[in-house]
Amino acid sequence: MAEPAPLQAAMTDGEAAVLRECFSKAASLVEFGCGGSTLLAVRSPSLRRIWSVESDPGWIERLRIEAEIAAAEQAGRLRLHCVDIGAVGEFGFPRDGSMQAAWPRYYQSVWDDPAALDTDLVLVDGRFRVACALEALARCRPHAVLLFHDFWNRTPYHPVLAFTDWLGSCDSLAILRRKPSFDSAAFEQVRQAYRLQPG
């Protein structure tokens, strides 16, 4: 059987460097969409707790081949959350809407762990990105930093800006934090609009 390709973060060198820097300043991470970023996370000694959400069980098994990821999971430092949203295709997109009722579990279920609510860093780089970001803003403490990958080049993600302050960016990666106050009715309206948008 052929060796799997090396696991690398699907981002620019600059974005990966920003991730490493942010990881080095955080004690915990919730990430939506696992892969090369997960490997970077387990290599960051400051991150004592990591929750990683994924919709593709095959991709989870691929990650577990990596010794560092397997060791972090076995030690309880990394929790891999595989959320069943139905049959998935490339990049974990649902193949059809047959399990649409379960889709919100992708961005909601990780917060069932009370410890995740105290996370100081959230990485959005998987499915249901706007819903993931808004759920994090609703659940996390105000100081939490939100890293949103592929943000600047995908305008459908930009409604998130109405509820966040911009802290910085690198290439397509946005660094955001929840605004101290915003229009809660507008927030709920956007949440409803994106709750079943897997992009």
Secondary structure, 3 states (H helix, E strand, C coil): CCCCCCCCCCCCHHHHHHHHHHHHCCCEEEEECCCHHHHHHHCCCCCCEEEEEECCHHHHHHHCCCHHHHHHHHCCCEEEEECCCCCECHHHCECCCCCHHHCCHHHHHHHHCHHHHHCCEEEECCCCHHHHHHHHHHHCCCCCEEEECCCCCCHHHHHHHHHEEEEEEECCEEEEEECCCCCHHHHHHHHHHHCCCCC
